[in-house]
């Protein structure tokens, strides 16, 4: 539970979009539209990359039931956290995922980095710093 709280705190501090970007917008209709857009993008990515449910489940940690619900039901939605994990699986931010945009190398790396456990993130950061230090040698 502590690891989950730590990961959530990291997301909220470093990666979450500010809540005040949509002032005075009714969230009910907006949420419904976003869910439809996300599901359409989800189906498009699965088809384009020939991704199986098993691959998505293993690569994201999102349950098979959630993935199958998104695939099968019109109007189905998922949590923001699951959406971020699914988008990151394809190396994209949620916005890039929904808009069917190609990701930039930095957003791709950030999305993939976020899928790692904290200890793996620290290891990767140390490896990157070592590579950079070797350039100066």
N, C-alpha and C positions, 0 to 999 in steps of 0.2 A: 504494500500500500504506500509506503514511504517513497519508493521509486516512482510510482505513478504520480504522486503529488509533486515530486521534483520535476518530472517531465512536463506536467501540466503548467507548473510555474514557469518553466523555460519557454513553453509555447506562448503563454500569455504575455510575458515580458518582452520576448524577442521577435516573435513571428506573427502575433495576432494583429489584424487590422483594427484601428481604433473604432469604438462603437459610435462615436459622434460623427461619422462620415455620412450618415443617412438621417439627419435630423428631421423630425416631423413627418416621417414616412410611416404609413400603417404597415406593420410587419406581417400581418396575416397574409394578405395577397402577395406581398413581396416574397415571403417564404415559399408559398405555393409555386410561384413562377421560378424561383431559384431551384426548387426541387425538380421541376419538370426539365429545366435546363441541365441540371446535374445528371439526371437519369439519361437524357438523350446523349450527353457527352460520354457517360459511362458506357452505354451500349455501343457508341461509335468507336471508342478506344478498344473495347473488347473485340469488336469485329476487325478493326484495323490491325491489331497486334496479335490476333488469334489467341487471346488470353483465356485460359480455363479458370473455372471457379477454384479448383485446387491450387493453381498458381497464385491467384489473388489472395486466397486465404493464407497460404504459407508466406507470401511476400509482405502482407500488410498486417496480419493478425486480426483482420475483420472476420467475423464469423461467417461460415458457409450460409447460414440462414439469412443473414443480412444481404449478402451478395445475391443469393437466389431470389430474395424478395425484390431487390432492385431490378434484376433481370426480368422477372415475370410480371410484375404488377405495374400497370399504368398509374402514374401519380405517386408511386412509391418514393420515399425519401429516406435519408439516413441522418445520423448525427454529424455535426461539424467535424468532430474528431475523426470519424470514419471517412468522411469526404476528403479530409486532408491526407489521411493515410493512403487512400485509393489514388488520389492525384499524385502523391509523392511516389507511389509505385511506378508510375509512368514518367517520373522525373520532372513533374510540373507542379506549379502552385495551383490552388483551386481555380483561380481566375484563368490561368492558361489552359487548364483542363476543360473548364466549362466553355471557354471561347474557342476551343480546338486549335489553340495557337502552338507553334513550336516553342519549346522552352529555350531559354538562354543557358549557357553553360553554368553560370553562377546560380541561377534558380534551380537548375537540375541538380547541382551538387548540394544545394541547401535542402532541397526536398528529400534527396536520398540520405543526407546526413541526419535528418530528423527521424528517419526510420531506425537508426542505430540506438543501441542501449547507451546509457551515459558512459559506462566504462569503455565501450567501443569508440564513442565520440572522442574521449580523452586520448585514446591510443592513436586514432587517426590524426588528431590535431598534432600530437607529438611527432608523428611520421612526416607530416607536412612541414612542420618547423625544421625537422632534420634535413629534409630535401632542400629547403630554402637555405639553410646554413651551409650545406655542401656546395651551393653555387658560389659562395664567397671564398671557399677554400681553394 
